[in-house]
């Protein structure tokens, strides 16, 4: 599957952005995650959602501010980001994992994911 992320941009602190990730194939075959990578930093987990959308996971740093969702009919995953902070500035990547095992055990691990989008830049000004 090929992933195309979009929706990034420049926003002031406290503002909102909505990212989307469109899959070329059948996204329901995959669990999906969002990760981000700031300048000089390692890629870190942001949010994840099971193939059915029945379960979601969040990094403590974004919980309560970000919401991950998916529409399998449109093969698209979304990340709604509210109350943005300057420390949210990063390139955001969507990724797909082929439902190998109990997702709850590794959703946060970028190594577990099989396919990655190209990334979209999010910049939050103070």
Secondary structure, DSSP 8 states (H G I E B T S, - for coil): --EEEE--EEEETT--EEEEEEESS-GGGSEEEEEEE-TT---EEEEEE-TTS--EEE-TTTBTTEEEEEETTTTEEEEEE-S--GGG-EEEEEEEE---S-GGGTTT-GGG-SEE---EEEEEE-
